Amino acid sequence: MLFQAVDRKRCASCQRWSGPRQPGDTPETVQIEAETVTGLCEGGGWHGSERRARSACGHWLRWQELS
């Protein structure tokens, strides 16, 4: 398992990303299986495209599960 910081604004911590993840040990991290995990972008700049957990774009929204 890997932890990714929310402040990096990557797909793993974005509301629009549908890949497998869970909140990390702190509100500022997201837990993912591996850097190669993918999920669909739903409504962002890459809408309908499969994106890796560490990808970035300008339409990032904080994942609601992290609130």
CHARMM-style PDB file with segment names, atoms N, HN, CA, C and O in Angstrom:
ATOM      1  N   MET     1       0.830  -1.187   0.000  1.00  0.00      PROA
ATOM      2  CA  MET     1       0.000   0.000   0.000  1.00  0.00      PROA
ATOM      3  C   MET     1       0.873   1.249   0.000  1.00  0.00      PROA
ATOM      4  O   MET     1       1.935   1.291   0.620  1.00  0.00      PROA
ATOM      5  N   LEU     2       0.397   2.252  -0.707  1.00  0.00      PROA
ATOM      6  HN  LEU     2      -0.466   2.218  -1.210  1.00  0.00      PROA
ATOM      7  CA  LEU     2       1.086   3.538  -0.789  1.00  0.00      PROA
ATOM      8  C   LEU     2       0.183   4.638  -0.261  1.00  0.00      PROA
ATOM      9  O   LEU     2      -1.042   4.561  -0.363  1.00  0.00      PROA
ATOM     10  N   PHE     3       0.796   5.646   0.295  1.00  0.00      PROA
ATOM     11  HN  PHE     3       1.791   5.709   0.378  1.00  0.00      PROA
ATOM     12  CA  PHE     3       0.057   6.819   0.749  1.00  0.00      PROA
ATOM     13  C   PHE     3       0.467   8.005  -0.099  1.00  0.00      PROA
ATOM     14  O   PHE     3       1.653   8.223  -0.348  1.00  0.00      PROA
ATOM     15  N   GLN     4      -0.511   8.764  -0.539  1.00  0.00      PROA
ATOM     16  HN  GLN     4      -1.474   8.587  -0.337  1.00  0.00      PROA
ATOM     17  CA  GLN     4      -0.240   9.937  -1.364  1.00  0.00      PROA
ATOM     18  C   GLN     4      -0.794  11.171  -0.677  1.00  0.00      PROA
ATOM     19  O   GLN     4      -1.927  11.161  -0.196  1.00  0.00      PROA
ATOM     20  N   ALA     5      -0.011  12.225  -0.627  1.00  0.00      PROA
ATOM     21  HN  ALA     5       0.910  12.233  -1.017  1.00  0.00      PROA
ATOM     22  CA  ALA     5      -0.438  13.474   0.004  1.00  0.00      PROA
ATOM     23  C   ALA     5      -1.512  14.163  -0.837  1.00  0.00      PROA
ATOM     24  O   ALA     5      -1.386  14.258  -2.057  1.00  0.00      PROA
ATOM     25  N   VAL     6      -2.558  14.638  -0.184  1.00  0.00      PROA
ATOM     26  HN  VAL     6      -2.660  14.561   0.808  1.00  0.00      PROA
ATOM     27  CA  VAL     6      -3.664  15.314  -0.857  1.00  0.00      PROA
ATOM     28  C   VAL     6      -3.187  16.608  -1.518  1.00  0.00      PROA
ATOM     29  O   VAL     6      -3.671  16.963  -2.592  1.00  0.00      PROA
ATOM     30  N   ASP     7      -2.251  17.312  -0.896  1.00  0.00      PROA
ATOM     31  HN  ASP     7      -1.858  17.024  -0.023  1.00  0.00      PROA
ATOM     32  CA  ASP     7      -1.803  18.596  -1.441  1.00  0.00      PROA
ATOM     33  C   ASP     7      -1.083  18.478  -2.785  1.00  0.00      PROA
ATOM     34  O   ASP     7      -0.797  19.490  -3.423  1.00  0.00      PROA
ATOM     35  N   ARG     8      -0.790  17.257  -3.215  1.00  0.00      PROA
ATOM     36  HN  ARG     8      -1.022  16.434  -2.697  1.00  0.00      PROA
ATOM     37  CA  ARG     8      -0.191  17.056  -4.548  1.00  0.00      PROA
ATOM     38  C   ARG     8      -1.236  17.183  -5.654  1.00  0.00      PROA
ATOM     39  O   ARG     8      -0.891  17.324  -6.827  1.00  0.00      PROA
ATOM     40  N   LYS     9      -2.518  17.132  -5.276  1.00  0.00      PROA
ATOM     41  HN  LYS     9      -2.799  17.018  -4.323  1.00  0.00      PROA
ATOM     42  CA  LYS     9      -3.653  17.292  -6.202  1.00  0.00      PROA
ATOM     43  C   LYS     9      -3.580  16.333  -7.387  1.00  0.00      PROA
ATOM     44  O   LYS     9      -3.605  16.748  -8.545  1.00  0.00      PROA
ATOM     45  N   ARG    10      -3.489  15.050  -7.071  1.00  0.00      PROA
ATOM     46  HN  ARG    10      -3.469  14.713  -6.130  1.00  0.00      PROA
ATOM     47  CA  ARG    10      -3.451  13.998  -8.092  1.00  0.00      PROA
ATOM     48  C   ARG    10      -4.783  13.268  -8.126  1.00  0.00      PROA
ATOM     49  O   ARG    10      -5.624  13.459  -7.247  1.00  0.00      PROA
ATOM     50  N   CYS    11      -4.975  12.440  -9.128  1.00  0.00      PROA
ATOM     51  HN  CYS    11      -4.292  12.284  -9.842  1.00  0.00      PROA
ATOM     52  CA  CYS    11      -6.249  11.736  -9.304  1.00  0.00      PROA
ATOM     53  C   CYS    11      -6.692  10.959  -8.063  1.00  0.00      PROA
ATOM     54  O   CYS    11      -7.882  10.938  -7.750  1.00  0.00      PROA
ATOM     55  N   ALA    12      -5.780  10.335  -7.367  1.00  0.00      PROA
ATOM     56  HN  ALA    12      -4.813  10.352  -7.621  1.00  0.00      PROA
ATOM     57  CA  ALA    12      -6.145   9.520  -6.207  1.00  0.00      PROA
ATOM     58  C   ALA    12      -6.920  10.298  -5.147  1.00  0.00      PROA
ATOM     59  O   ALA    12      -7.714   9.712  -4.412  1.00  0.00      PROA
ATOM     60  N   SER    13      -6.700  11.605  -5.059  1.00  0.00      PROA
ATOM     61  HN  SER    13      -6.055  12.081  -5.656  1.00  0.00      PROA
ATOM     62  CA  SER    13      -7.399  12.415  -4.060  1.00  0.00      PROA
ATOM     63  C   SER    13      -8.473  13.307  -4.677  1.00  0.00      PROA
ATOM     64  O   SER    13      -8.971  14.225  -4.025  1.00  0.00      PROA
ATOM     65  N   CYS    14      -8.831  13.036  -5.934  1.00  0.00      PROA
ATOM     66  HN  CYS    14      -8.427  12.291  -6.464  1.00  0.00      PROA
ATOM     67  CA  CYS    14      -9.827  13.846  -6.643  1.00  0.00      PROA
ATOM     68  C   CYS    14     -11.214  13.207  -6.596  1.00  0.00      PROA
ATOM     69  O   CYS    14     -11.357  11.993  -6.741  1.00  0.00      PROA
ATOM     70  N   GLN    15     -12.223  14.036  -6.391  1.00  0.00      PROA
ATOM     71  HN  GLN    15     -12.107  15.022  -6.273  1.00  0.00      PROA
ATOM     72  CA  GLN    15     -13.616  13.582  -6.361  1.00  0.00      PROA
ATOM     73  C   GLN    15     -14.024  12.946  -7.691  1.00  0.00      PROA
ATOM     74  O   GLN    15     -14.880  12.062  -7.711  1.00  0.00      PROA
ATOM     75  N   ARG    16     -13.437  13.373  -8.775  1.00  0.00      PROA
ATOM     76  HN  ARG    16     -12.741  14.091  -8.759  1.00  0.00      PROA
ATOM     77  CA  ARG    16     -13.835  12.924 -10.112  1.00  0.00      PROA
ATOM     78  C   ARG    16     -13.246  11.576 -10.521  1.00  0.00      PROA
ATOM     79  O   ARG    16     -13.646  11.018 -11.544  1.00  0.00      PROA
ATOM     80  N   TRP    17     -12.305  11.042  -9.743  1.00  0.00      PROA
ATOM     81  HN  TRP    17     -11.980  11.495  -8.913  1.00  0.00      PROA
ATOM     82  CA  TRP    17     -11.615   9.795 -10.100  1.00  0.00      PROA
ATOM     83  C   TRP    17     -12.338   8.610  -9.479  1.00  0.00      PROA
ATOM     84  O   TRP    17     -12.700   8.655  -8.303  1.00  0.00      PROA
ATOM     85  N   SER    18     -12.554   7.537 -10.263  1.00  0.00      PROA
ATOM     86  HN  SER    18     -12.260   7.500 -11.217  1.00  0.00      PROA
ATOM     87  CA  SER    18     -13.346   6.388  -9.793  1.00  0.00      PROA
ATOM     88  C   SER    18     -12.504   5.172  -9.406  1.00  0.00      PROA
ATOM     89  O   SER    18     -13.057   4.097  -9.174  1.00  0.00      PROA
ATOM     90  N   GLY    19     -11.202   5.316  -9.334  1.00  0.00      PROA
ATOM     91  HN  GLY    19     -10.753   6.189  -9.523  1.00  0.00      PROA
ATOM     92  CA  GLY    19     -10.341   4.178  -9.018  1.00  0.00      PROA
ATOM     93  C   GLY    19     -10.418   3.729  -7.561  1.00  0.00      PROA
ATOM     94  O   GLY    19     -10.955   4.448  -6.718  1.00  0.00      PROA
ATOM     95  N   PRO    20      -9.881   2.540  -7.261  1.00  0.00      PROA
ATOM     96  CA  PRO    20      -9.904   2.009  -5.900  1.00  0.00      PROA
ATOM     97  C   PRO    20      -8.936   2.752  -4.991  1.00  0.00      PROA
ATOM     98  O   PRO    20      -7.766   2.933  -5.328  1.00  0.00      PROA
ATOM     99  N   ARG    21      -9.429   3.177  -3.845  1.00  0.00      PROA
ATOM    100  HN  ARG    21     -10.379   3.030  -3.571  1.00  0.00      PROA
ATOM    101  CA  ARG    21      -8.643   3.938  -2.866  1.00  0.00      PROA
ATOM    102  C   ARG    21      -9.395   3.991  -1.553  1.00  0.00      PROA
ATOM    103  O   ARG    21     -10.560   3.603  -1.473  1.00  0.00      PROA
ATOM    104  N   GLN    22      -8.734   4.463  -0.549  1.00  0.00      PROA
ATOM    105  HN  GLN    22      -7.787   4.778  -0.614  1.00  0.00      PROA
ATOM    106  CA  GLN    22      -9.384   4.705   0.729  1.00  0.00      PROA
ATOM    107  C   GLN    22      -8.665   5.839   1.431  1.00  0.00      PROA
ATOM    108  O   GLN    22      -7.495   6.099   1.152  1.00  0.00      PROA
ATOM    109  N   PRO    23      -9.357   6.520   2.344  1.00  0.00      PROA
ATOM    110  CA  PRO    23      -8.690   7.590   3.083  1.00  0.00      PROA
ATOM    111  C   PRO    23      -7.477   7.033   3.832  1.00  0.00      PROA
ATOM    112  O   PRO    23      -7.493   5.897   4.305  1.00  0.00      PROA
ATOM    113  N   GLY    24      -6.431   7.848   3.929  1.00  0.00      PROA
ATOM    114  HN  GLY    24      -6.418   8.771   3.545  1.00  0.00      PROA
ATOM    115  CA  GLY    24      -5.227   7.444   4.644  1.00  0.00      PROA
ATOM    116  C   GLY    24      -5.399   7.574   6.150  1.00  0.00      PROA
ATOM    117  O   GLY    24      -6.502   7.809   6.643  1.00  0.00      PROA
ATOM    118  N   ASP    25      -4.316   7.420   6.862  1.00  0.00      PROA
ATOM    119  HN  ASP    25      -3.420   7.229   6.462  1.00  0.00      PROA
ATOM    120  CA  ASP    25      -4.335   7.507   8.326  1.00  0.00      PROA
ATOM    121  C   ASP    25      -4.627   8.917   8.823  1.00  0.00      PROA
ATOM    122  O   ASP    25      -5.090   9.095   9.950  1.00  0.00      PROA
ATOM    123  N   THR    26      -4.359   9.918   7.991  1.00  0.00      PROA
ATOM    124  HN  THR    26      -3.983   9.774   7.076  1.00  0.00      PROA
ATOM    125  CA  THR    26      -4.643  11.313   8.335  1.00  0.00      PROA
ATOM    126  C   THR    26      -5.519  11.906   7.244  1.00  0.00      PROA
ATOM    127  O   THR    26      -5.574  11.358   6.142  1.00  0.00      PROA
ATOM    128  N   PRO    27      -6.213  13.021   7.520  1.00  0.00      PROA
ATOM    129  CA  PRO    27      -7.076  13.633   6.504  1.00  0.00      PROA
ATOM    130  C   PRO    27      -6.308  14.170   5.296  1.00  0.00      PROA
ATOM    131  O   PRO    27      -6.915  14.537   4.289  1.00  0.00      PROA
ATOM    132  N   GLU    28      -5.012  14.217   5.388  1.00  0.00      PROA
ATOM    133  HN  GLU    28      -4.520  13.919   6.206  1.00  0.00      PROA
ATOM    134  CA  GLU    28      -4.203  14.766   4.301  1.00  0.00      PROA
ATOM    135  C   GLU    28      -3.548  13.706   3.426  1.00  0.00      PROA
ATOM    136  O   GLU    28      -2.651  14.020   2.643  1.00  0.00      PROA
ATOM    137  N   THR    29      -3.991  12.432   3.550  1.00  0.00      PROA
ATOM    138  HN  THR    29      -4.720  12.177   4.186  1.00  0.00      PROA
ATOM    139  CA  THR    29      -3.427  11.373   2.718  1.00  0.00      PROA
ATOM    140  C   THR    29      -4.525  10.457   2.178  1.00  0.00      PROA
ATOM    141  O   THR    29      -5.613  10.338   2.743  1.00  0.00      PROA
ATOM    142  N   VAL    30      -4.191   9.818   1.061  1.00  0.00      PROA
ATOM    143  HN  VAL    30      -3.307   9.914   0.602  1.00  0.00      PROA
ATOM    144  CA  VAL    30      -5.052   8.821   0.422  1.00  0.00      PROA
ATOM    145  C   VAL    30      -4.228   7.548   0.281  1.00  0.00      PROA
ATOM    146  O   VAL    30      -3.042   7.599  -0.046  1.00  0.00      PROA
ATOM    147  N   GLN    31      -4.860   6.413   0.527  1.00  0.00      PROA
ATOM    148  HN  GLN    31      -5.824   6.372   0.792  1.00  0.00      PROA
ATOM    149  CA  GLN    31      -4.176   5.124   0.401  1.00  0.00      PROA
ATOM    150  C   GLN    31      -4.567   4.473  -0.916  1.00  0.00      PROA
ATOM    151  O   GLN    31      -5.749   4.360  -1.241  1.00  0.00      PROA
ATOM    152  N   ILE    32      -3.548   4.042  -1.679  1.00  0.00      PROA
ATOM    153  HN  ILE    32      -2.587   4.134  -1.415  1.00  0.00      PROA
ATOM    154  CA  ILE    32      -3.770   3.335  -2.944  1.00  0.00      PROA
ATOM    155  C   ILE    32      -2.935   2.055  -2.939  1.00  0.00      PROA
ATOM    156  O   ILE    32      -1.956   1.948  -2.199  1.00  0.00      PROA
ATOM    157  N   GLU    33      -3.320   1.107  -3.751  1.00  0.00      PROA
ATOM    158  HN  GLU    33      -4.115   1.194  -4.352  1.00  0.00      PROA
ATOM    159  CA  GLU    33      -2.621  -0.181  -3.832  1.00  0.00      PROA
ATOM    160  C   GLU    33      -1.223  -0.032  -4.441  1.00  0.00      PROA
ATOM    161  O   GLU    33      -0.252  -0.603  -3.943  1.00  0.00      PROA
ATOM    162  N   ALA    34      -1.138   0.745  -5.525  1.00  0.00      PROA
ATOM    163  HN  ALA    34      -1.927   1.209  -5.929  1.00  0.00      PROA
ATOM    164  CA  ALA    34       0.131   0.915  -6.243  1.00  0.00      PROA
ATOM    165  C   ALA    34       0.052   2.157  -7.123  1.00  0.00      PROA
ATOM    166  O   ALA    34      -1.038   2.671  -7.374  1.00  0.00      PROA
ATOM    167  N   GLU    35       1.187   2.637  -7.588  1.00  0.00      PROA
ATOM    168  HN  GLU    35       2.072   2.219  -7.383  1.00  0.00      PROA
ATOM    169  CA  GLU    35       1.232   3.798  -8.470  1.00  0.00      PROA
ATOM    170  C   GLU    35       0.541   3.540  -9.804  1.00  0.00      PROA
ATOM    171  O   GLU    35       0.142   4.481 -10.490  1.00  0.00      PROA
ATOM    172  N   THR    36       0.401   2.287 -10.168  1.00  0.00      PROA
ATOM    173  HN  THR    36       0.725   1.523  -9.611  1.00  0.00      PROA
ATOM    174  CA  THR    36      -0.183   1.928 -11.465  1.00  0.00      PROA
ATOM    175  C   THR    36      -1.696   1.715 -11.431  1.00  0.00      PROA
ATOM    176  O   THR    36      -2.284   1.376 -12.457  1.00  0.00      PROA
ATOM    177  N   VAL    37      -2.334   1.904 -10.286  1.00  0.00      PROA
ATOM    178  HN  VAL    37      -1.856   2.179  -9.452  1.00  0.00      PROA
ATOM    179  CA  VAL    37      -3.788   1.755 -10.168  1.00  0.00      PROA
ATOM    180  C   VAL    37      -4.462   2.774 -11.088  1.00  0.00      PROA
ATOM    181  O   VAL    37      -4.037   3.926 -11.167  1.00  0.00      PROA
ATOM    182  N   THR    38      -5.515   2.338 -11.779  1.00  0.00      PROA
ATOM    183  HN  THR    38      -5.860   1.401 -11.714  1.00  0.00      PROA
ATOM    184  CA  THR    38      -6.229   3.238 -12.687  1.00  0.00      PROA
ATOM    185  C   THR    38      -7.714   3.308 -12.350  1.00  0.00      PROA
ATOM    186  O   THR    38      -8.262   2.439 -11.671  1.00  0.00      PROA
ATOM    187  N   GLY    39      -8.343   4.360 -12.841  1.00  0.00      PROA
ATOM    188  HN  GLY    39      -7.898   5.066 -13.393  1.00  0.00      PROA
ATOM    189  CA  GLY    39      -9.778   4.553 -12.692  1.00  0.00      PROA
ATOM    190  C   GLY    39     -10.237   5.555 -13.732  1.00  0.00      PROA
ATOM    191  O   GLY    39      -9.416   6.261 -14.317  1.00  0.00      PROA
ATOM    192  N   LEU    40     -11.534   5.627 -13.969  1.00  0.00      PROA
ATOM    193  HN  LEU    40     -12.201   5.054 -13.493  1.00  0.00      PROA
ATOM    194  CA  LEU    40     -12.071   6.567 -14.946  1.00  0.00      PROA
ATOM    195  C   LEU    40     -12.231   7.956 -14.339  1.00  0.00      PROA
ATOM    196  O   LEU    40     -12.600   8.107 -13.174  1.00  0.00      PROA
ATOM    197  N   CYS    41     -11.944   8.961 -15.152  1.00  0.00      PROA
ATOM    198  HN  CYS    41     -11.644   8.839 -16.098  1.00  0.00      PROA
ATOM    199  CA  CYS    41     -12.228  10.344 -14.780  1.00  0.00      PROA
ATOM    200  C   CYS    41     -13.701  10.580 -15.121  1.00  0.00      PROA
ATOM    201  O   CYS    41     -14.152  10.277 -16.225  1.00  0.00      PROA
ATOM    202  N   GLU    42     -14.434  11.120 -14.164  1.00  0.00      PROA
ATOM    203  HN  GLU    42     -14.068  11.366 -13.266  1.00  0.00      PROA
ATOM    204  CA  GLU    42     -15.864  11.346 -14.361  1.00  0.00      PROA
ATOM    205  C   GLU    42     -16.198  12.827 -14.198  1.00  0.00      PROA
ATOM    206  O   GLU    42     -16.486  13.294 -13.096  1.00  0.00      PROA
ATOM    207  N   GLY    43     -16.156  13.550 -15.303  1.00  0.00      PROA
ATOM    208  HN  GLY    43     -15.922  13.170 -16.198  1.00  0.00      PROA
ATOM    209  CA  GLY    43     -16.555  14.951 -15.289  1.00  0.00      PROA
ATOM    210  C   GLY    43     -15.415  15.948 -15.262  1.00  0.00      PROA
ATOM    211  O   GLY    43     -15.664  17.154 -15.265  1.00  0.00      PROA
ATOM    212  N   GLY    44     -14.204  15.501 -15.236  1.00  0.00      PROA
ATOM    213  HN  GLY    44     -14.002  14.521 -15.233  1.00  0.00      PROA
ATOM    214  CA  GLY    44     -13.061  16.404 -15.212  1.00  0.00      PROA
ATOM    215  C   GLY    44     -12.508  16.658 -16.596  1.00  0.00      PROA
ATOM    216  O   GLY    44     -13.165  16.401 -17.606  1.00  0.00      PROA
ATOM    217  N   GLY    45     -11.303  17.162 -16.625  1.00  0.00      PROA
ATOM    218  HN  GLY    45     -10.770  17.371 -15.805  1.00  0.00      PROA
ATOM    219  CA  GLY    45     -10.649  17.483 -17.885  1.00  0.00      PROA
ATOM    220  C   GLY    45     -10.355  16.268 -18.750  1.00  0.00      PROA
ATOM    221  O   GLY    45     -10.162  16.400 -19.959  1.00  0.00      PROA
ATOM    222  N   TRP    46     -10.320  15.094 -18.150  1.00  0.00      PROA
ATOM    223  HN  TRP    46     -10.477  14.986 -17.169  1.00  0.00      PROA
ATOM    224  CA  TRP    46     -10.056  13.845 -18.868  1.00  0.00      PROA
ATOM    225  C   TRP    46     -11.300  12.956 -18.855  1.00  0.00      PROA
ATOM    226  O   TRP    46     -11.185  11.730 -18.886  1.00  0.00      PROA
ATOM    227  N   HSD    47     -12.484  13.564 -18.809  1.00  0.00      PROA
ATOM    228  HN  HSD    47     -12.577  14.559 -18.784  1.00  0.00      PROA
ATOM    229  CA  HSD    47     -13.748  12.834 -18.693  1.00  0.00      PROA
ATOM    230  C   HSD    47     -13.809  11.616 -19.621  1.00  0.00      PROA
ATOM    231  O   HSD    47     -13.584  11.717 -20.827  1.00  0.00      PROA
ATOM    232  N   GLY    48     -14.118  10.475 -19.025  1.00  0.00      PROA
ATOM    233  HN  GLY    48     -14.301  10.393 -18.045  1.00  0.00      PROA
ATOM    234  CA  GLY    48     -14.266   9.235 -19.766  1.00  0.00      PROA
ATOM    235  C   GLY    48     -12.965   8.502 -20.032  1.00  0.00      PROA
ATOM    236  O   GLY    48     -12.975   7.400 -20.581  1.00  0.00      PROA
ATOM    237  N   SER    49     -11.838   9.101 -19.649  1.00  0.00      PROA
ATOM    238  HN  SER    49     -11.830   9.996 -19.202  1.00  0.00      PROA
ATOM    239  CA  SER    49     -10.531   8.484 -19.877  1.00  0.00      PROA
ATOM    240  C   SER    49     -10.049   7.753 -18.637  1.00  0.00      PROA
ATOM    241  O   SER    49     -10.302   8.172 -17.508  1.00  0.00      PROA
ATOM    242  N   GLU    50      -9.350   6.657 -18.871  1.00  0.00      PROA
ATOM    243  HN  GLU    50      -9.144   6.317 -19.789  1.00  0.00      PROA
ATOM    244  CA  GLU    50      -8.737   5.923 -17.765  1.00  0.00      PROA
ATOM    245  C   GLU    50      -7.460   6.650 -17.354  1.00  0.00      PROA
ATOM    246  O   GLU    50      -6.599   6.929 -18.188  1.00  0.00      PROA
ATOM    247  N   ARG    51      -7.345   6.952 -16.065  1.00  0.00      PROA
ATOM    248  HN  ARG    51      -8.045   6.726 -15.387  1.00  0.00      PROA
ATOM    249  CA  ARG    51      -6.226   7.723 -15.555  1.00  0.00      PROA
ATOM    250  C   ARG    51      -5.566   6.993 -14.390  1.00  0.00      PROA
ATOM    251  O   ARG    51      -6.242   6.322 -13.610  1.00  0.00      PROA
ATOM    252  N   ARG    52      -4.257   7.123 -14.273  1.00  0.00      PROA
ATOM    253  HN  ARG    52      -3.708   7.668 -14.906  1.00  0.00      PROA
ATOM    254  CA  ARG    52      -3.526   6.535 -13.149  1.00  0.00      PROA
ATOM    255  C   ARG    52      -3.720   7.388 -11.895  1.00  0.00      PROA
ATOM    256  O   ARG    52      -4.018   8.579 -11.977  1.00  0.00      PROA
ATOM    257  N   ALA    53      -3.547   6.763 -10.750  1.00  0.00      PROA
ATOM    258  HN  ALA    53      -3.305   5.795 -10.683  1.00  0.00      PROA
ATOM    259  CA  ALA    53      -3.752   7.428  -9.464  1.00  0.00      PROA
ATOM    260  C   ALA    53      -2.884   8.668  -9.292  1.00  0.00      PROA
ATOM    261  O   ALA    53      -3.293   9.610  -8.615  1.00  0.00      PROA
ATOM    262  N   ARG    54      -1.706   8.689  -9.885  1.00  0.00      PROA
ATOM    263  HN  ARG    54      -1.374   7.923 -10.436  1.00  0.00      PROA
ATOM    264  CA  ARG    54      -0.784   9.805  -9.711  1.00  0.00      PROA
ATOM    265  C   ARG    54      -0.850  10.829 -10.834  1.00  0.00      PROA
ATOM    266  O   ARG    54      -0.011  11.728 -10.891  1.00  0.00      PROA
ATOM    267  N   SER    55      -1.832  10.713 -11.731  1.00  0.00      PROA
ATOM    268  HN  SER    55      -2.513   9.982 -11.684  1.00  0.00      PROA
ATOM    269  CA  SER    55      -1.991  11.701 -12.803  1.00  0.00      PROA
ATOM    270  C   SER    55      -2.542  13.001 -12.225  1.00  0.00      PROA
ATOM    271  O   SER    55      -3.117  13.020 -11.136  1.00  0.00      PROA
ATOM    272  N   ALA    56      -2.356  14.082 -12.971  1.00  0.00      PROA
ATOM    273  HN  ALA    56      -1.889  14.067 -13.856  1.00  0.00      PROA
ATOM    274  CA  ALA    56      -2.834  15.394 -12.530  1.00  0.00      PROA
ATOM    275  C   ALA    56      -3.545  16.101 -13.676  1.00  0.00      PROA
ATOM    276  O   ALA    56      -3.318  15.793 -14.846  1.00  0.00      PROA
ATOM    277  N   CYS    57      -4.410  17.052 -13.326  1.00  0.00      PROA
ATOM    278  HN  CYS    57      -4.595  17.302 -12.376  1.00  0.00      PROA
ATOM    279  CA  CYS    57      -5.040  17.931 -14.309  1.00  0.00      PROA
ATOM    280  C   CYS    57      -5.523  19.180 -13.584  1.00  0.00      PROA
ATOM    281  O   CYS    57      -5.467  19.255 -12.356  1.00  0.00      PROA
ATOM    282  N   GLY    58      -5.991  20.145 -14.337  1.00  0.00      PROA
ATOM    283  HN  GLY    58      -6.036  20.085 -15.334  1.00  0.00      PROA
ATOM    284  CA  GLY    58      -6.422  21.409 -13.760  1.00  0.00      PROA
ATOM    285  C   GLY    58      -7.847  21.425 -13.232  1.00  0.00      PROA
ATOM    286  O   GLY    58      -8.333  22.479 -12.823  1.00  0.00      PROA
ATOM    287  N   HSD    59      -8.534  20.279 -13.231  1.00  0.00      PROA
ATOM    288  HN  HSD    59      -8.139  19.423 -13.563  1.00  0.00      PROA
ATOM    289  CA  HSD    59      -9.928  20.221 -12.782  1.00  0.00      PROA
ATOM    290  C   HSD    59     -10.079  19.441 -11.481  1.00  0.00      PROA
ATOM    291  O   HSD    59     -11.157  18.919 -11.197  1.00  0.00      PROA
ATOM    292  N   TRP    60      -9.027  19.356 -10.700  1.00  0.00      PROA
ATOM    293  HN  TRP    60      -8.152  19.780 -10.931  1.00  0.00      PROA
ATOM    294  CA  TRP    60      -9.005  18.581  -9.455  1.00  0.00      PROA
ATOM    295  C   TRP    60      -9.995  19.145  -8.434  1.00  0.00      PROA
ATOM    296  O   TRP    60     -10.086  20.358  -8.240  1.00  0.00      PROA
ATOM    297  N   LEU    61     -10.737  18.235  -7.784  1.00  0.00      PROA
ATOM    298  HN  LEU    61     -10.663  17.251  -7.942  1.00  0.00      PROA
ATOM    299  CA  LEU    61     -11.628  18.573  -6.666  1.00  0.00      PROA
ATOM    300  C   LEU    61     -11.329  17.617  -5.523  1.00  0.00      PROA
ATOM    301  O   LEU    61     -11.242  16.407  -5.736  1.00  0.00      PROA
ATOM    302  N   ARG    62     -11.172  18.133  -4.326  1.00  0.00      PROA
ATOM    303  HN  ARG    62     -11.242  19.116  -4.153  1.00  0.00      PROA
ATOM    304  CA  ARG    62     -10.862  17.297  -3.169  1.00  0.00      PROA
ATOM    305  C   ARG    62     -11.933  16.225  -2.985  1.00  0.00      PROA
ATOM    306  O   ARG    62     -13.126  16.526  -2.977  1.00  0.00      PROA
ATOM    307  N   TRP    63     -11.503  14.984  -2.837  1.00  0.00      PROA
ATOM    308  HN  TRP    63     -10.534  14.740  -2.843  1.00  0.00      PROA
ATOM    309  CA  TRP    63     -12.384  13.837  -2.629  1.00  0.00      PROA
ATOM    310  C   TRP    63     -13.180  14.055  -1.350  1.00  0.00      PROA
ATOM    311  O   TRP    63     -12.606  14.349  -0.301  1.00  0.00      PROA
ATOM    312  N   GLN    64     -14.502  13.912  -1.432  1.00  0.00      PROA
ATOM    313  HN  GLN    64     -14.969  13.673  -2.284  1.00  0.00      PROA
ATOM    314  CA  GLN    64     -15.389  14.186  -0.287  1.00  0.00      PROA
ATOM    315  C   GLN    64     -15.132  13.289   0.903  1.00  0.00      PROA
ATOM    316  O   GLN    64     -15.398  13.689   2.036  1.00  0.00      PROA
ATOM    317  N   GLU    65     -14.625  12.089   0.684  1.00  0.00      PROA
ATOM    318  HN  GLU    65     -14.409  11.763  -0.237  1.00  0.00      PROA
ATOM    319  CA  GLU    65     -14.340  11.170   1.788  1.00  0.00      PROA
ATOM    320  C   GLU    65     -13.227  11.696   2.694  1.00  0.00      PROA
ATOM    321  O   GLU    65     -13.049  11.189   3.801  1.00  0.00      PROA
ATOM    322  N   LEU    66     -12.486  12.689   2.251  1.00  0.00      PROA
ATOM    323  HN  LEU    66     -12.631  13.102   1.352  1.00  0.00      PROA
ATOM    324  CA  LEU    66     -11.378  13.244   3.020  1.00  0.00      PROA
ATOM    325  C   LEU    66     -11.779  14.408   3.896  1.00  0.00      PROA
ATOM    326  O   LEU    66     -10.956  14.923   4.653  1.00  0.00      PROA
ATOM    327  N   SER    67     -13.020  14.831   3.811  1.00  0.00      PROA
ATOM    328  HN  SER    67     -13.689  14.412   3.196  1.00  0.00      PROA
ATOM    329  CA  SER    67     -13.483  15.992   4.599  1.00  0.00      PROA
ATOM    330  C   SER    67     -13.562  15.696   6.078  1.00  0.00      PROA
ATOM    331  OT1 SER    67     -13.933  16.569   6.863  1.00  0.00      PROA
TER     332      SER     67
END
